[in-house]
Amino acid sequence: MVIQKLQTSQVLAEERARDVENLAVLNQHIISQMHTGVLALDSQGNVTMLNASARQLLGIPDNNSGFNLRENVPELGEQVWLWQQHSPNAFLPFQARADLPEVQSSATQLDSGEILIYIENTSALAQQAQQLKLASLGRLTASIAHEIRNPLGAISHAGELLAEQYAADHMMTKLTSIILKHTQRVNNIIETILQMSRRKTAEPSMLVLNVWLSKFIREFSDIKQADEEDISLQISTSDIHIAMDPEQLHQVIWNLMDNAWFHANQKIKPCIKVVVEQQNKQVCLDIVDNGPGVPEDVQTHLFEPFHSARQGGTGLGLYLARELCQANGARLNYIRDELNKGFFRISFPSEWQEIVKQ
């Protein structure tokens, strides 16, 4: 009787062990397939477990495991420390690298003392926010632009009349020239703002990138009267697809190319390189010119509206380019490579590649 009970207990124990093992495998599979990044920290701040999404969102190589969080992702490590100190500003949105998406983290502590960190990609929320912001900004700026345009037209007309009446006066000609130059600049800003107010909601569609870029470069070269060797297109494969509103992509690339053309050294060929490749399951489109690059003191304000280091610029080109990228679920950043060479990169999310494959 006792032996029979022991045998029954052993069978039950083995069944429970198999259930626990199967549950562990299932949990591991679920965690590995989650879009939310998950990683676990021990009491020393070392990462004991992380899923594929966490690696992708934080830019951690596949062969890197058992590392210290603060050494590899300093900003997240600092946020975890602030959370342990009960700071209300512990988990703020951040980017682990300039070429990675913005993420928002949260954490919980287990009974074992380990800390579980959850990392969410905020791109979708940012995209919705950008759509709302562009729509609201458009309505506001349209009304302001209309009110400014009337007095601006009167100033410009008065300047033209003064220039005609005092054409022989050198000093008066110089002063009226200044008036007309700056009224034209303000008018250019107003035109840009009005374009924002008329902009339609983003309607992304699938584009074959090498075909679209080849056509765009021919158009750009014709308008800028550039030689064939001035602009090079380097693309790793001909079947790379992206999803973006074609009109808005055209405006983004045009702004970046126009900026690159302005700053490039046109005596050295090619002046501009357009490089497309797939990195970490995403498509990266780089626009690289051979100019001096953006000074460090300007980089922090690069995408701010009305901030321009280019004489005569409105300071809205890069701002609008980033806004349009975010409205389409893409990202625009200024990157520095290992040689400290700066360039602009548009990153298109990997989800679109999966849609094309299906």
C-alpha angles and dihedrals in degrees: 000000000000091000090051091051090048091051091048091049091049091051090049091047091052091048091050090048091052090048091051091047092048090047091051091050090048092049091049091050092049092048093047092052097045119115087214112086114237128188134165127217129200123218091275093056094254119143109242097174138009134166130229093263091056090051091051097045093046097037095240116160118240092241093055113095138146092030132149111259098216091051095049103031104021097177094052090044089053091049091052090051091051089049090053088053089053093244114170089218095054103118113037125159113273145158119237087208133004091251094051128084123265111262138193120211137199133179145203132190121231126217088252090062094251119131122226115206122197118201121197126193105231095195094106092050090045090051092054091045091051091052091053093043094050091049093049093042090050094054092046097046093046091060093044093047091052092053093048096046096065098056089038090057090051092051092048093048092048090050091053091050092050091048091053095045095048099033091134093053108090095198093047090049089053093050095046089048089057091049093050093044094054096041087055090051092051089047090053090053090050091050090053091049091049089052087056091053092051095047114123124225112277113270106188118203132177114270130186097230102208092051093046094047094047090054092045094050091051090052093046093047092050093052094044091041089232123168119246092251093051094081125038126194117208115183125166098215137007097230100064110134130192133182117229140126102273095218093049093045088053091054093047095049092042092054092049095044093046089051091048092048091051094052099036125107099240093193090071118067128253097031093184132027121198108199125186124185141146114251127176092347093308135098116244121197112192126191109198126180127188094236128113095275130232114312114244094242090057097046095077090058097036098114098034116116118255092012111121134159088189114096110243093011122136094221090231103096100083092035092055092043091057092043091053092047091052091047087058095045095256130115131230119200140161107238134192117207129211090279090053090248112150126220141153119258130193112200119200116200121253094234090079091057089055090052091053092050091052 
